[in-house]
Amino acid sequence: MRRIQIICAVFFVTISSLNAQSKDKTKPNILIINIDDMGWKDVGFMGSEYYETPNIDALSKQGMVFTNGYAASANCAPSRACLMTGLWTPRHGIYTVNSSERGKSQDRKLIPTPNTTILAPTHEIIPKVLKSNGYITCHAGKWHLSHNPLEYSFDVNIGGSHAGAPQSYYPPYKNVKLEKGDSDYLTDLVMENAIKFVDTIAQPFFLYYSPYAVHKPIMPVKSLLDKYKNKPGSNGQDNPEYATMVENLDRNIGLLVKKLKEKNIFDNTLIVFTSDNGGLYGITQQKPLRAGKGSYYEGGIREPFFFVFSDKIKPNTQSEVPITNLDIFPTILEFSRVKNSGLILDGNSLSAVLEGKTESFERALFWHFPIYLEAYNQKDNENRDPLFRTRPGSVIRQGQWKLHYYFEDNEIELYNLSEDIGEKNNVAKENPEKRDELLGLLKNWWKQTNAPIPTVSNPKYAN
């Protein structure tokens, strides 16, 4: 109880003491909405006919949707580290959650690269840079990069810790520390406090809204359950309990947008919407994409992704430019007019695309995972084999071509996503020039980023 009181005291004291510190109200407010485990087609604007997300859909229409939006990693902690730092995984060393030795040792041919579990505080992350430029900063929901986001330049922390998932969405939440409010369901309570922050704080502010939803445990919003039990499933999406969590999350985002409009600050707020990785296969599916969370096939890394900023981004627009959550940091810096003095970022500002100045953006995207991640559903999991969602390897996408490289056996998979978005037909043998070109780019990237390559054999491996 004492810890809860300390957190709440920090919250209210911070608001009252920092209101007077904000001087530059011409800078835009920044809102990042980073959903946990929401897949590419878990929202209506991306084509779901089962989940109902009217508020998110309406918000997406007020800006630009990216149909080729990606997370820089296929599971939560590394993806969140990439978003916060704007750096590829080899630069911060977070590749997975907890140990990199996941799955049975007898099935792992190589000794995986050791994993980092705490983001080094020396990184120049988004809240740190914005705070030094006059922003009041708030984290709301899942943090998962350290034990306390207040030590990473957040002025306010609403329920964030190193917890990767709540033990319960109903009180007592156990591992999520939040004082009781008007709401019981955890997603509602986090938003209740986030809205209190927006309603009380001066501008400009940075709000990182990162709900624990829709991560497991799958605990339904009971008032919505009968509705989805009586609704036919569609395209691999038919879990009524998960559907209630999606709709409830949508309702909360609607409340936040309503508050921004009530305070007449919606037009001066840059909003980014995305998810940290693909949907959890077995709970939801992203057809026609292959696999889900933890896999580096499209279903594990392609995300719902859009930007909204009145007067800067034209409503009802769409882009096919491939982007990742690494691009969020430099884009925020440009729109907030914060000088990027000496800051090295691996992402790129998307302002030219967002403002309609260009429709193309030529560059390669990379993913690196020198670790193992066990399968959670060994039957029909759509991964490369039934034992692992991820075996050590790297991926590159350039244009419509995507290459997977595996360190255990030097195997290569090559897909033309314009013809085969489901990654069903490996065309590496039929396209040797493209295969070698992408592999060469990938090897150069390993050198540039000092990417660790696992090469030591595991003595416990059973052939």
C-alpha positions as CSV (number, residue, x, y, z in Angstrom):
1,M,0.0,0.0,0.0
2,R,2.8,2.4,0.8
3,R,4.2,2.0,-2.7
4,I,0.9,2.8,-4.2
5,Q,0.6,6.0,-2.1
6,I,4.1,7.0,-3.2
7,I,3.2,6.6,-6.9
8,C,0.0,8.6,-6.5
9,A,1.8,11.3,-4.6
10,V,4.3,11.6,-7.3
11,F,1.5,11.9,-9.8
12,F,-0.4,14.7,-8.2
13,V,2.6,16.6,-6.9
14,T,4.2,16.5,-10.3
15,I,1.1,17.9,-12.0
16,S,0.8,20.8,-9.5
17,S,4.5,21.6,-9.5
18,L,5.1,21.4,-13.3
19,N,2.1,23.3,-14.6
20,A,4.0,26.5,-14.1
21,Q,7.1,25.2,-15.9
22,S,5.6,24.9,-19.3
23,K,6.3,28.0,-21.3
24,D,6.2,27.1,-25.0
25,K,2.5,26.3,-25.8
26,T,3.2,26.6,-29.5
27,K,4.9,23.2,-29.6
28,P,2.5,20.3,-30.3
29,N,1.5,17.8,-27.7
30,I,2.8,14.3,-28.4
31,L,0.6,11.2,-27.9
32,I,2.0,7.7,-28.7
33,I,-0.6,4.9,-28.5
34,N,1.3,1.6,-28.4
35,I,-1.0,-1.3,-28.0
36,D,0.3,-4.6,-26.6
37,D,0.0,-7.7,-28.9
38,M,-2.6,-6.1,-31.3
39,G,-2.2,-7.7,-34.7
40,W,-2.2,-6.1,-38.1
41,K,-5.9,-6.9,-38.8
42,D,-7.3,-6.7,-35.2
43,V,-8.9,-3.4,-36.1
44,G,-11.7,-2.4,-38.4
45,F,-9.7,0.0,-40.5
46,M,-7.4,-2.8,-41.5
47,G,-10.2,-5.2,-42.4
48,S,-11.4,-7.0,-39.4
49,E,-15.0,-8.0,-39.6
50,Y,-15.2,-9.5,-36.1
51,Y,-13.5,-7.0,-33.7
52,E,-15.3,-3.7,-33.4
53,T,-13.1,-0.6,-33.1
54,P,-15.2,2.4,-34.2
55,N,-13.2,5.0,-32.3
56,I,-9.8,3.8,-33.6
57,D,-11.2,3.5,-37.1
58,A,-12.6,7.1,-36.9
59,L,-9.2,8.4,-35.6
60,S,-7.3,6.6,-38.4
61,K,-9.5,8.5,-40.9
62,Q,-8.2,11.8,-39.6
63,G,-4.6,11.1,-40.7
64,M,-2.4,8.7,-42.7
65,V,-2.6,4.9,-42.5
66,F,0.6,2.9,-43.3
67,T,-0.3,-0.5,-44.7
68,N,3.3,-1.6,-44.5
69,G,3.9,-0.6,-40.9
70,Y,6.2,-2.7,-38.8
71,A,7.5,-3.2,-35.3
72,A,11.3,-3.5,-35.1
73,S,11.0,-6.7,-33.2
74,A,8.5,-9.5,-32.9
75,N,7.9,-9.4,-29.2
76,C,7.3,-6.8,-26.6
77,A,10.5,-5.7,-24.7
78,P,12.8,-5.4,-27.7
79,S,10.1,-3.6,-29.8
80,R,9.5,-1.1,-27.0
81,A,13.3,-0.5,-26.6
82,C,13.5,0.2,-30.3
83,L,10.6,2.6,-30.2
84,M,12.0,4.5,-27.2
85,T,15.6,4.7,-28.4
86,G,15.1,4.8,-32.2
87,L,17.8,2.2,-32.5
88,W,18.1,-1.3,-34.0
89,T,18.2,-4.2,-31.5
90,P,22.0,-4.7,-31.7
91,R,22.6,-1.2,-30.4
92,H,20.6,-1.7,-27.1
93,G,21.0,-5.5,-26.7
94,I,17.4,-6.3,-25.8
95,Y,16.3,-9.2,-28.0
96,T,13.6,-10.9,-26.1
97,V,11.9,-11.2,-22.6
98,N,14.1,-12.6,-19.9
99,S,16.6,-15.3,-21.1
100,S,17.5,-15.9,-24.7
101,E,17.8,-19.6,-24.0
102,R,14.1,-20.3,-24.6
103,G,12.8,-23.7,-25.4
104,K,14.5,-27.1,-24.6
105,S,18.3,-27.0,-24.7
106,Q,18.4,-30.3,-26.6
107,D,16.6,-28.5,-29.5
108,R,19.0,-25.6,-29.7
109,K,21.9,-26.1,-32.0
110,L,23.7,-22.9,-31.1
111,I,24.5,-21.0,-27.9
112,P,22.3,-17.8,-28.3
113,T,23.5,-14.3,-27.6
114,P,22.9,-13.3,-24.0
115,N,19.9,-11.0,-23.6
116,T,19.8,-7.6,-21.9
117,T,16.7,-7.1,-19.7
118,I,17.1,-3.5,-18.5
119,L,17.4,-0.6,-21.0
120,A,20.7,1.2,-20.3
121,P,19.8,4.6,-18.8
122,T,22.5,6.2,-20.9
123,H,20.3,6.0,-24.0
124,E,18.8,9.3,-25.2
125,I,15.2,8.2,-25.3
126,I,12.1,10.1,-26.4
127,P,10.9,11.3,-23.0
128,K,14.4,12.4,-22.0
129,V,14.9,14.5,-25.2
130,L,11.4,16.0,-25.0
131,K,11.7,16.8,-21.3
132,S,14.9,18.7,-21.9
133,N,13.0,20.7,-24.5
134,G,10.1,21.9,-22.2
135,Y,7.8,18.9,-22.3
136,I,6.0,17.4,-19.3
137,T,6.2,13.6,-19.7
138,C,3.8,10.9,-18.7
139,H,3.9,7.1,-19.0
140,A,0.6,5.3,-18.7
141,G,0.4,1.4,-18.7
142,K,3.0,-1.1,-19.6
143,W,6.7,-0.1,-19.5
144,H,8.7,-3.4,-19.3
145,L,12.1,-1.8,-19.9
146,S,13.1,-1.2,-16.3
147,H,11.6,-1.3,-12.8
148,N,10.6,2.4,-12.7
149,P,10.0,4.7,-15.7
150,L,10.4,7.7,-13.5
151,E,14.1,7.1,-13.7
152,Y,13.9,7.5,-17.5
153,S,12.7,11.1,-17.6
154,F,9.0,10.5,-17.1
155,D,7.5,13.0,-14.7
156,V,4.4,10.9,-14.1
157,N,4.1,7.1,-14.0
158,I,0.7,5.4,-14.2
159,G,1.1,1.7,-13.4
160,G,4.4,1.1,-15.2
161,S,7.1,-1.3,-14.0
162,H,9.1,-4.2,-15.4
163,A,5.9,-6.3,-15.5
164,G,5.3,-7.6,-19.0
165,A,1.7,-8.5,-18.3
166,P,-0.8,-8.0,-15.5
167,Q,-1.6,-11.0,-13.3
168,S,-5.2,-9.9,-13.5
169,Y,-7.3,-7.3,-15.3
170,Y,-9.6,-7.3,-12.3
171,P,-8.6,-6.1,-8.8
172,P,-6.4,-6.9,-7.1
173,Y,-4.1,-6.5,-10.0
174,K,-1.2,-7.8,-7.9
175,N,1.9,-6.9,-10.0
176,V,0.4,-3.6,-11.3
177,K,0.4,-0.9,-8.7
178,L,-2.4,1.6,-9.1
179,E,-4.6,3.2,-6.5
180,K,-8.3,2.4,-6.7
181,G,-10.3,4.8,-8.8
182,D,-13.8,4.9,-10.3
183,S,-12.9,2.0,-12.6
184,D,-12.3,-1.7,-11.8
185,Y,-11.1,-3.2,-15.1
186,L,-7.4,-2.4,-15.5
187,T,-7.6,-0.9,-19.0
188,D,-10.3,1.5,-17.8
189,L,-8.3,2.5,-14.7
190,V,-5.1,3.2,-16.6
191,M,-7.1,5.4,-19.0
192,E,-9.0,7.1,-16.1
193,N,-5.6,8.3,-14.8
194,A,-4.3,9.2,-18.2
195,I,-7.3,11.4,-18.8
196,K,-6.7,13.0,-15.4
197,F,-3.2,13.8,-16.5
198,V,-4.4,15.4,-19.8
199,D,-7.1,17.3,-18.0
200,T,-4.8,18.8,-15.4
201,I,-1.4,19.3,-17.0
202,A,-0.2,22.3,-18.9
203,Q,1.1,22.1,-22.5
204,P,3.2,20.9,-24.1
205,F,3.0,17.3,-22.9
206,F,4.2,13.9,-24.0
207,L,1.9,11.0,-23.2
208,Y,3.1,7.5,-23.8
209,Y,-0.2,5.6,-23.6
210,S,0.8,1.9,-23.5
211,P,-2.0,-0.2,-22.2
212,Y,-1.4,-3.7,-20.9
213,A,-4.3,-4.8,-23.2
214,V,-4.7,-6.8,-25.2
215,H,-1.9,-9.0,-23.8
216,K,-2.7,-12.2,-21.9
217,P,-4.3,-13.1,-19.5
218,I,-7.4,-13.1,-21.8
219,M,-9.9,-11.8,-19.3
220,P,-13.2,-10.6,-20.8
221,V,-15.2,-7.5,-20.2
222,K,-18.2,-9.3,-19.0
223,S,-20.8,-6.8,-20.3
224,L,-19.7,-7.4,-23.9
225,L,-19.2,-11.1,-23.8
226,D,-22.7,-12.3,-24.9
227,K,-22.5,-9.9,-27.9
228,Y,-19.4,-11.7,-29.3
229,K,-20.5,-15.2,-28.3
230,N,-23.4,-14.6,-30.7
231,K,-21.4,-13.1,-33.5
232,P,-20.0,-15.3,-36.3
233,G,-16.2,-15.4,-36.5
234,S,-14.3,-14.2,-39.6
235,N,-11.0,-15.0,-41.2
236,G,-9.5,-16.7,-38.2
237,Q,-10.8,-14.2,-35.7
238,D,-13.5,-15.8,-33.5
239,N,-12.4,-15.5,-29.8
240,P,-15.2,-13.7,-28.0
241,E,-13.2,-13.0,-24.8
242,Y,-10.4,-11.4,-26.7
243,A,-12.9,-9.4,-28.8
244,T,-14.3,-7.8,-25.6
245,M,-10.8,-6.6,-24.6
246,V,-10.3,-5.1,-28.1
247,E,-13.6,-3.3,-28.0
248,N,-13.1,-2.0,-24.5
249,L,-9.6,-0.7,-25.4
250,D,-11.3,1.1,-28.4
251,R,-13.8,2.7,-26.1
252,N,-11.0,4.0,-23.8
253,I,-9.1,5.5,-26.8
254,G,-12.4,7.2,-27.7
255,L,-12.6,8.8,-24.3
256,L,-9.0,10.1,-24.6
257,V,-9.7,11.6,-28.0
258,K,-12.9,13.2,-26.6
259,K,-10.9,14.8,-23.8
260,L,-8.3,16.2,-26.2
261,K,-11.2,17.8,-28.2
262,E,-12.9,19.1,-25.1
263,K,-9.8,20.9,-24.1
264,N,-9.3,22.3,-27.7
265,I,-5.9,20.7,-28.0
266,F,-6.7,17.8,-30.4
267,D,-5.6,19.9,-33.4
268,N,-2.2,20.7,-31.7
269,T,-1.5,17.0,-30.8
270,L,0.6,14.7,-32.9
271,I,-0.9,11.2,-32.5
272,V,0.9,8.0,-33.4
273,F,-1.0,4.7,-33.2
274,T,0.7,1.3,-33.5
275,S,1.3,-2.0,-31.7
276,D,4.4,-3.5,-30.2
277,N,4.3,-6.8,-32.2
278,G,1.9,-9.1,-34.0
279,G,-1.2,-10.7,-32.5
280,L,-0.9,-13.9,-30.4
281,Y,-1.4,-16.8,-32.8
282,G,-4.0,-19.1,-31.4
283,I,-5.9,-16.2,-29.9
284,T,-6.2,-14.1,-33.1
285,Q,-5.0,-14.4,-36.7
286,Q,-3.9,-11.9,-39.3
287,K,-4.8,-13.7,-42.6
288,P,-3.4,-13.6,-45.2
289,L,-0.2,-12.9,-43.1
290,R,1.7,-15.9,-41.8
291,A,2.2,-16.7,-38.1
292,G,2.0,-14.3,-35.2
293,K,3.8,-12.8,-32.2
294,G,7.4,-13.9,-31.8
295,S,7.8,-14.9,-35.5
296,Y,9.6,-12.8,-38.1
297,Y,7.1,-13.8,-40.8
298,E,4.7,-10.9,-41.5
299,G,2.1,-11.9,-38.9
300,G,4.6,-11.3,-36.1
301,I,5.9,-7.9,-37.1
302,R,3.5,-6.1,-39.4
303,E,1.3,-3.7,-37.3
304,P,-1.7,-1.4,-37.6
305,F,0.0,2.0,-37.9
306,F,-1.1,5.6,-38.5
307,F,-0.3,9.2,-37.7
308,V,-2.7,12.1,-37.1
309,F,-1.8,15.8,-36.9
310,S,-4.3,18.4,-38.0
311,D,-3.1,20.9,-40.6
312,K,0.0,18.8,-41.2
313,I,-1.3,15.4,-42.2
314,K,-4.1,15.2,-44.7
315,P,-7.1,13.2,-43.5
316,N,-8.2,9.9,-45.2
317,T,-4.8,9.3,-46.7
318,Q,-2.9,6.0,-47.0
319,S,0.7,5.1,-47.7
320,E,2.3,1.8,-48.8
321,V,5.8,3.0,-47.8
322,P,7.4,0.4,-45.4
323,I,8.0,2.0,-42.0
324,T,9.0,0.7,-38.5
325,N,8.5,2.0,-35.0
326,L,12.1,3.3,-35.2
327,D,10.7,6.1,-37.4
328,I,8.5,7.4,-34.6
329,F,11.4,9.1,-32.7
330,P,12.8,11.2,-35.6
331,T,9.3,12.1,-36.8
332,I,8.4,13.4,-33.4
333,L,11.6,15.5,-33.3
334,E,10.8,17.1,-36.6
335,F,7.2,17.9,-35.9
336,S,8.0,19.2,-32.4
337,R,10.8,21.3,-33.8
338,V,13.3,19.8,-31.4
339,K,16.8,20.0,-32.9
340,N,18.5,16.6,-33.3
341,S,21.9,17.8,-32.2
342,G,24.3,14.9,-32.1
343,L,21.6,12.4,-31.7
344,I,22.2,9.2,-33.8
345,L,19.0,7.4,-34.7
346,D,18.4,4.4,-37.0
347,G,14.9,5.5,-38.0
348,N,14.0,8.3,-40.4
349,S,11.6,11.2,-40.1
350,L,8.4,10.4,-42.1
351,S,7.4,14.1,-42.4
352,A,7.9,14.3,-46.1
353,V,5.6,11.3,-46.6
354,L,3.1,12.4,-44.0
355,E,2.8,15.9,-45.5
356,G,2.4,14.6,-49.0
357,K,5.7,15.8,-50.4
358,T,6.8,12.3,-51.5
359,E,5.2,9.0,-52.1
360,S,8.3,6.9,-52.0
361,F,11.0,6.2,-49.4
362,E,13.9,4.0,-50.5
363,R,15.8,2.2,-47.8
364,A,16.1,-1.3,-46.4
365,L,14.6,-2.5,-43.1
366,F,16.3,-5.0,-40.8
367,W,15.5,-7.3,-38.0
368,H,18.1,-9.2,-35.9
369,F,17.3,-12.0,-33.4
370,P,20.3,-14.1,-32.3
371,I,18.2,-16.0,-29.9
372,Y,15.6,-18.7,-29.5
373,L,11.9,-18.3,-28.7
374,E,9.9,-21.4,-28.1
375,A,6.6,-22.1,-29.8
376,Y,3.4,-21.7,-27.7
377,N,1.2,-23.7,-30.0
378,Q,3.0,-26.6,-31.6
379,K,0.1,-27.6,-33.9
380,D,-0.6,-25.4,-36.9
381,N,1.5,-22.5,-35.7
382,E,2.6,-21.5,-39.2
383,N,6.2,-21.1,-38.1
384,R,9.3,-22.6,-39.8
385,D,9.1,-25.6,-37.4
386,P,6.8,-26.7,-34.6
387,L,9.4,-26.1,-31.8
388,F,10.2,-22.4,-32.1
389,R,8.6,-19.2,-33.2
390,T,12.1,-17.8,-33.7
391,R,15.4,-19.5,-34.3
392,P,18.6,-17.4,-34.5
393,G,18.7,-15.3,-37.6
394,S,18.2,-12.0,-39.4
395,V,15.7,-10.5,-41.8
396,I,15.9,-7.8,-44.4
397,R,13.1,-6.1,-46.4
398,Q,14.0,-3.9,-49.4
399,G,11.1,-2.8,-51.7
400,Q,8.8,-5.8,-52.1
401,W,11.6,-8.4,-51.4
402,K,12.1,-10.0,-48.0
403,L,14.9,-12.3,-47.1
404,H,15.2,-14.5,-44.0
405,Y,18.7,-15.8,-43.0
406,Y,19.1,-18.5,-40.3
407,F,22.4,-18.9,-38.4
408,E,22.0,-22.6,-37.5
409,D,22.2,-23.9,-41.0
410,N,22.8,-20.8,-43.2
411,E,19.4,-21.4,-44.8
412,I,17.8,-18.6,-46.8
413,E,14.2,-17.8,-47.6
414,L,13.3,-15.2,-50.1
415,Y,9.8,-13.9,-50.7
416,N,8.3,-11.3,-53.1
417,L,5.6,-9.7,-50.8
418,S,3.9,-8.0,-53.7
419,E,2.9,-11.5,-55.0
420,D,3.1,-13.6,-51.8
421,I,2.2,-11.6,-48.7
422,G,1.6,-14.9,-46.9
423,E,5.3,-15.9,-47.4
424,K,4.3,-19.3,-48.7
425,N,6.7,-19.7,-51.7
426,N,10.4,-19.5,-51.1
427,V,11.9,-18.2,-54.4
428,A,15.5,-18.0,-53.3
429,K,16.7,-20.5,-55.9
430,E,14.7,-18.8,-58.7
431,N,16.2,-15.4,-57.9
432,P,19.9,-15.8,-57.1
433,E,20.8,-12.2,-58.0
434,K,18.2,-10.7,-55.7
435,R,19.1,-13.3,-53.0
436,D,22.8,-12.4,-53.1
437,E,22.1,-8.7,-53.3
438,L,20.0,-8.7,-50.1
439,L,22.4,-11.1,-48.3
440,G,25.2,-8.7,-49.1
441,L,23.3,-5.7,-47.7
442,L,22.4,-7.8,-44.6
443,K,26.1,-8.7,-44.0
444,N,27.1,-5.1,-44.3
445,W,24.5,-4.1,-41.8
446,W,25.8,-6.7,-39.3
447,K,29.2,-4.9,-39.6
448,Q,27.8,-1.4,-39.2
449,T,25.8,-2.3,-36.1
450,N,28.2,-4.8,-34.6
451,A,25.4,-7.3,-34.6
452,P,26.3,-10.4,-32.5
453,I,26.3,-13.6,-34.6
454,P,25.9,-16.8,-32.6
455,T,28.4,-19.4,-33.8
456,V,29.3,-21.6,-30.7
457,S,27.7,-25.0,-30.9
458,N,25.5,-26.2,-28.0
459,P,27.0,-29.3,-26.5
460,K,23.5,-30.4,-25.2
461,Y,22.0,-30.3,-28.7
462,A,20.5,-33.6,-29.8
463,N,20.9,-34.1,-33.5
